[in-house]
Amino acid sequence: MSDTESAPSWSKPIRNLFERVLPAVKVPDRARDSEALVRELFEHADIQIGGTRPGDIQIRDNRFYERLLRDASIGLGESYMDEWWETDALDVMIDKVMRANLKQKVQGSWRLKALTVKAVVLNLQSKSRAGASVEAHYDIGNDLYTRMLDERMVYTCGYWKAGATTLTEAQEAKLDLVCRKVGLKPGMRVLDLGCGWGGFASWAAEKYGCTVTGVTLSKDQVSLGNQKWKHLPVELKLCDYRDVTGTYDRVVSIGMMEHVGPKNYRDVMNVIDRSLADDGIALVHTIANNRSLRHGTPFIEKYIFPHAVAPSLAQLGKAIEGTFVLEDLHNLGADYDPTLMAWWANFDRTYPEIAAKYDRRFYQMWKFYLLAAAGASRSRDAQLFHLVLTRTGRVQPDCRLS
């Protein structure tokens, strides 16, 4: 006996009603709705899915749509690493994404909000955590950085507006600009907070006759830097900035503020204050956000710079309040775009030499990091500030050189 034959007679009118109504009911399709929403967002940013213009994207796996909406920047970056989508101009695409403010429109799931709670409750850049964060990025291999960076291995924004046409020229122009802004003279003792491989230290020692002490938490940087600059009065130390001692004629910090976290901006300024001679000059070079944030972009935090977050001008101002006079503020933000594109060109060109160590997924991750950062810089979503600082009562130095 069939189900129809066994069904009670009273059910037949109801069954007929559902057969007429159900086909007309739109059953929610999450995957289809996710694709429609993402397409709408990208169209708002003038990005065509399946298009042929620079910055348009090709989808290789339809799971991309839900992943992007659920995981925001992490979903975008991870799906690129997994090759679920591609574009012939990632920097152009990210520039468009930023200009259309899609970063604010795609917030991701509630799990991403936990990053803010964690940053508020904990000091993610405390002394006990800082070493591991530095190691995760700067100690992955000098073989990578020697290929990507210039000859002095300067891993911060160059200065192109002075007429530089190569990465080396741009970095040397930046180093010299910093030296002139703080008024270096032969015989001066200089402290370099977050010294990297000693690019600035070597320039200040070689070109200006200074003795330079640099501090970093990267073992690889200290090892290679001290070897490279052993012929100069340069000493790089494995040391947390909070443990620095001594007094110096000048203090510079080039690219460290991005790593210390909002709870510690004031601590950095206190270290500069206690390390600087009474009539000294300090300079802070830092990537800066247009808004005050508690944590960085989730993808960058997870894969590139753990616990890194660039300060805003408001946060920097609060950190120096009552301690320093701000003598000069210079925004070099537009110069980061060509710097990052030069790093990408170097990495891409030399990648075959290190491919056995850094696999295809790393290549995709590093490409996303460099080109997305270039796009963000081009859109002016991020800035690069030079702050020249002195103490109250000092004669104003001649530091407006840009």
C-alpha positions in Angstrom: 0.0 0.0 0.0 1.4 3.4 -0.9 1.7 6.4 1.5 -1.0 8.2 -0.5 -3.4 5.3 -0.1 -2.7 5.0 3.6 -3.0 8.7 4.4 -6.1 9.7 6.3 -8.7 11.4 4.1 -8.5 14.7 6.1 -4.9 15.2 5.1 -5.5 15.4 1.4 -6.7 19.1 1.3 -3.7 20.1 3.5 -1.3 18.2 1.3 -2.7 19.8 -1.8 -2.3 23.3 -0.2 1.4 22.7 0.5 2.0 21.3 -3.0 0.6 24.6 -4.4 2.4 27.0 -1.9 5.8 25.4 -1.3 7.2 25.8 -4.8 6.6 29.5 -4.6 8.4 29.9 -1.2 12.0 31.2 -1.5 14.1 28.8 0.5 17.1 30.7 1.9 20.4 29.7 0.2 23.3 31.0 2.4 26.0 30.3 -0.2 24.0 32.1 -2.9 23.2 35.1 -0.7 26.8 35.4 0.4 27.9 35.5 -3.2 25.3 38.1 -4.0 26.4 40.3 -1.1 30.1 40.0 -1.9 29.5 40.9 -5.5 27.5 43.9 -4.4 30.3 45.1 -2.1 32.9 44.6 -4.7 30.9 46.5 -7.3 30.6 49.3 -4.8 34.5 49.3 -4.8 34.6 49.1 -8.6 36.0 45.6 -8.5 34.6 43.2 -11.0 34.4 39.4 -10.2 35.5 37.8 -13.4 36.6 41.1 -14.9 39.7 41.8 -16.9 40.9 45.2 -15.6 43.8 45.6 -13.1 42.5 44.7 -9.7 39.5 42.7 -10.8 39.4 39.2 -9.3 38.9 35.6 -10.5 37.2 33.2 -8.1 38.6 29.7 -8.1 36.6 28.3 -5.2 33.0 29.4 -4.4 33.6 28.9 -0.7 35.4 32.2 -0.9 32.2 34.3 -0.5 31.1 32.9 2.9 34.7 32.8 4.2 35.2 36.5 3.5 31.9 37.5 5.2 32.6 35.3 8.2 36.4 36.0 8.7 36.8 39.4 7.2 40.6 40.2 6.6 41.6 36.8 7.8 39.2 35.2 5.4 40.4 37.4 2.5 44.1 36.7 3.2 43.8 33.0 4.0 41.6 32.3 0.9 44.3 34.1 -1.1 47.0 31.9 0.5 44.8 28.8 -0.4 44.5 30.2 -3.9 40.7 30.3 -3.8 40.9 33.6 -5.7 43.4 35.6 -7.6 44.0 39.0 -9.2 46.7 40.4 -11.5 47.1 43.5 -9.4 46.5 42.8 -5.7 47.8 46.3 -4.7 45.2 47.9 -7.0 42.4 45.8 -5.6 43.3 46.6 -2.0 43.5 50.3 -2.8 40.0 50.1 -4.1 38.8 48.1 -1.1 40.2 50.7 1.3 38.8 53.7 -0.7 35.3 52.1 -0.6 35.6 51.5 3.1 34.8 47.8 2.8 37.0 47.2 5.9 34.3 48.8 8.0 31.4 47.1 6.1 32.8 43.6 6.5 33.3 43.1 10.2 33.3 39.3 10.3 31.9 37.0 12.9 31.7 37.6 16.7 34.9 35.7 17.1 36.9 38.6 15.6 35.4 40.9 18.2 37.3 38.9 20.9 40.5 40.5 19.6 39.4 43.8 20.9 38.3 42.4 24.3 41.7 40.6 24.6 43.6 43.8 23.8 41.6 45.8 26.3 42.1 43.3 29.1 45.7 42.2 28.5 49.0 44.0 27.8 49.7 42.0 24.7 53.1 43.7 24.2 54.4 43.2 27.8 58.0 42.3 28.4 57.1 38.6 28.8 55.3 38.5 25.4 57.4 40.9 23.3 60.2 38.5 22.6 58.0 35.8 21.0 56.2 38.4 18.9 59.5 39.8 17.5 60.9 36.3 16.9 57.7 35.3 14.9 58.5 37.8 12.2 62.1 39.0 12.4 63.7 35.7 13.1 62.2 33.7 10.3 65.4 33.9 8.3 68.0 36.4 7.3 68.1 34.7 3.9 64.7 36.2 3.2 65.4 39.7 4.4 68.8 40.0 2.7 67.1 39.4 -0.6 64.1 41.6 0.0 65.7 44.7 1.5 68.4 47.1 0.4 72.1 46.7 1.1 71.9 48.1 4.6 68.8 46.0 5.3 66.5 48.9 6.3 63.1 47.5 7.0 61.1 50.8 7.2 59.7 53.3 4.8 62.1 55.0 2.4 62.2 58.7 1.4 61.5 59.0 -2.4 60.5 62.7 -2.6 64.2 63.7 -2.6 64.5 62.3 -6.1 65.3 58.7 -5.3 64.8 56.2 -8.2 66.0 53.0 -6.5 65.2 51.4 -3.1 68.8 52.0 -2.0 68.7 55.7 -2.8 65.3 56.0 -1.0 66.6 54.3 2.1 69.8 56.3 2.2 67.8 59.5 1.7 65.6 58.5 4.7 68.6 57.7 6.9 70.3 61.0 6.1 67.1 62.9 6.6 66.8 61.4 10.1 70.4 62.3 10.9 69.9 65.9 9.8 66.7 66.3 11.6 68.3 65.4 15.0 71.4 67.4 14.1 74.1 64.6 14.4 77.7 65.8 14.9 80.9 63.8 15.1 81.5 62.2 18.5 77.9 62.1 19.6 76.5 59.0 21.4 73.3 57.8 19.8 70.7 55.3 21.0 68.7 53.5 18.4 65.5 51.9 19.9 64.4 48.9 17.7 67.6 49.0 15.6 66.8 46.2 13.2 70.0 45.0 11.4 71.7 48.3 12.1 71.0 50.2 8.9 70.5 53.6 10.6 73.3 52.9 13.1 75.8 52.1 10.3 74.8 55.3 8.4 75.1 57.5 11.5 78.5 56.0 12.4 79.9 56.0 8.8 78.6 59.3 7.6 78.4 61.4 10.8 81.1 60.0 13.0 78.8 58.9 15.8 79.0 56.0 18.2 75.7 54.1 18.1 74.1 51.6 20.5 71.1 49.7 19.1 68.7 47.5 20.9 66.4 44.8 19.5 64.7 41.6 20.6 65.7 39.8 17.4 68.6 37.3 17.7 69.0 37.2 14.0 69.2 40.9 13.7 71.9 41.2 16.4 73.9 38.4 15.0 74.0 39.6 11.4 74.1 43.3 12.2 77.1 43.1 14.5 78.9 41.1 11.8 78.1 43.5 9.0 79.1 46.6 11.0 82.0 45.3 13.0 84.3 47.8 11.3 82.2 50.7 12.7 81.6 52.1 16.2 78.2 50.3 16.3 77.0 47.8 18.9 73.7 46.1 18.6 72.3 44.5 21.8 69.7 41.9 22.5 67.7 44.0 24.9 64.1 45.1 25.6 63.7 48.8 25.2 62.4 49.0 28.8 65.8 47.8 30.1 67.9 50.4 28.3 70.4 52.3 30.5 72.8 55.2 30.0 72.5 58.8 28.6 72.8 59.7 25.0 73.1 62.9 23.0 70.4 61.7 20.5 67.7 59.0 20.6 66.0 57.7 17.6 63.3 55.0 17.2 62.7 53.9 13.6 59.9 51.4 13.2 59.5 50.2 16.8 56.3 52.1 18.0 54.2 49.8 15.8 55.1 46.9 18.0 54.9 48.2 21.5 51.1 48.5 21.8 48.7 51.2 23.1 49.3 50.3 26.8 53.1 51.0 26.3 53.3 54.2 24.2 53.9 56.3 27.2 56.6 53.8 28.4 58.5 54.3 25.2 58.5 58.1 25.7 59.6 57.6 29.3 62.6 55.5 28.1 63.5 58.2 25.6 63.2 60.9 28.3 65.5 59.1 30.8 68.0 58.2 28.1 68.3 61.6 26.4 70.7 64.3 27.5 69.2 67.6 28.7 69.7 69.4 25.5 69.2 66.3 23.3 66.9 65.7 20.4 64.8 62.6 19.7 63.1 61.3 16.6 60.3 58.7 16.4 59.5 57.2 13.0 56.3 55.2 13.0 53.5 53.9 10.8 50.3 55.6 12.0 46.6 54.9 11.9 44.0 57.4 11.0 42.0 56.2 14.0 43.0 55.1 17.6 42.8 51.3 17.6 43.4 48.6 20.3 44.7 46.0 17.9 45.9 45.6 14.3 44.3 44.1 11.3 43.5 40.5 12.2 45.2 38.9 9.3 48.4 40.9 9.9 48.3 40.0 13.6 47.8 36.3 12.9 50.4 35.8 10.1 52.8 38.7 9.9 53.2 40.9 13.0 51.7 39.3 16.2 50.2 41.9 18.5 51.3 44.8 16.3 49.2 47.9 16.1 50.2 51.3 14.8 49.4 54.4 16.9 47.2 57.3 15.9 48.3 60.9 16.1 46.0 61.3 19.2 47.7 58.4 20.9 51.2 59.7 20.1 50.2 63.1 21.4 48.9 61.7 24.6 52.1 59.7 25.0 54.4 62.8 24.8 52.1 65.1 26.7 53.9 66.9 29.6 57.3 65.3 28.7 58.3 66.6 25.2 57.9 69.5 22.9 56.9 68.4 19.4 59.2 70.4 17.2 58.2 68.9 13.9 55.7 66.5 12.5 56.3 65.1 9.0 54.0 62.7 7.2 55.9 60.5 4.8 52.9 58.1 4.3 52.8 58.3 0.5 56.4 57.1 0.4 55.5 53.7 1.8 53.7 52.6 -1.4 56.9 52.6 -3.6 58.9 51.2 -0.7 56.6 48.2 -0.4 56.4 47.7 -4.2 60.2 47.6 -4.3 60.3 45.0 -1.5 57.8 42.9 -3.3 59.8 43.1 -6.6 62.9 42.0 -4.8 61.1 39.1 -3.0 59.4 37.9 -6.1 62.5 38.1 -8.2 64.7 36.1 -5.7 62.0 33.7 -4.4 63.2 30.8 -6.5 66.5 30.9 -4.5 64.7 30.2 -1.2 61.7 28.3 -2.4 62.9 25.1 -0.8 62.6 26.7 2.6 59.6 29.0 2.1 56.8 27.0 0.4 54.1 28.1 -2.0 51.7 29.1 0.8 54.3 31.3 2.4 54.9 32.9 -1.0 51.2 33.7 -1.3 51.1 35.0 2.3 54.1 37.2 1.9 52.7 38.5 -1.4 49.4 39.3 0.2 51.2 41.1 3.1 53.4 43.3 0.9 50.9 44.2 -1.8 48.0 44.7 0.5 50.1 47.0 2.6 51.1 48.9 -0.6 47.4 49.3 -1.5 46.5 50.5 2.0 49.3 53.1 1.8 48.2 54.2 -1.6 44.6 54.7 -0.4 46.0 56.8 2.6 44.4 54.3 5.1 47.8 54.4 6.9 50.4 57.1 7.4 54.1 57.3 8.3 55.1 60.0 10.8 58.4 61.6 11.9 58.1 63.2 15.3 61.0 65.4 16.3 61.0 65.9 20.1 62.9 68.1 22.6 62.4 69.1 26.2 60.8 72.4 27.3 63.4 75.2 27.5 65.7 74.0 24.7 66.3 76.3 21.8 64.3 75.1 18.8 66.5 73.0 16.5 66.6 73.4 12.8 64.6 70.3 11.9 62.1 71.3 9.3 64.0 69.8 6.5 61.4 68.1 4.4 
